[in-house]
Amino acid sequence: MRKFKNLLNVFLIVTFVSCTSITVFAETIHYSQNPNIVQQAKTQWCWAASAEMAAKSIYPNTNRTQWDGVAQVKGSSSVNLPASSIECTTATNYICYNNANFKVEYFPWNMSSIRRDIMDYQKPLIFLAGYYDNYGNRNGGHFVVGDAVYEYSNYFRYRDPWDSTTHWVDYQAFCNGNYNSRQYEETVFAR
């Protein structure tokens, strides 16, 4: 009988400790106005497709597209040219009929700023990331749209207009190029 009581006490103690010390943690994902992914129409138009994605998440009723953004910025939609962040900003504002005030900052934002815009303001961000050779020379860049973040971690989601894919990436890996060989450089944002 005494052995049974000891086993029962051990069972009750283990059960109590197990029930009170297990914490289930499910991290919340926050989205901006969740733009539909847009594939770039030409090889150099990542900036224009990103502009369309961001603009349509702010102003979904627009009938303007990346083609219109390219024509506005470059003077013709028949060209296949890359663009700067300011040109991407101009295209984004044009596509959304200036219903948002898109601006550019020529540096990478920290993760708390990215989280603030996507979570709190519910606005997508356009990121420019550069390609660098082994000597540190920049030899190209690529625009993508950030539209979701985990609330407590350093992961965020971006939409890639090159191949219409969605990626969850660690902030540090995105900044230093460890994720996809591109280093985060500049940010286009709406106010």
Sequence and secondary structure as in RCSB ss.txt:
>XXXX:A:sequence
MRKFKNLLNVFLIVTFVSCTSITVFAETIHYSQNPNIVQQAKTQWCWAASAEMAAKSIYPNTNRTQWDGVAQVKG
SSSVNLPASSIECTTATNYICYNNANFKVEYFPWNMSSIRRDIMDYQKPLIFLAGYYDNYGNRNGGHFVVGDAVY
EYSNYFRYRDPWDSTTHWVDYQAFCNGNYNSRQYEETVFAR
>XXXX:A:secstr
 HHHHHHHHHHHHHHHHHHHH       EEESS       SSTT HHHHHHHHHHHHH TT    HHHHHHHHHS
 TT      HHHHHHHHHHHTTTSS EEEESS   HHHHHIIIIIS   EEEEEEEE TTS EEEEEEEEEEEEE
SSSSEEEEEETTTTEEEEEEHHHHHHTTTTSEEEEEEEEE 
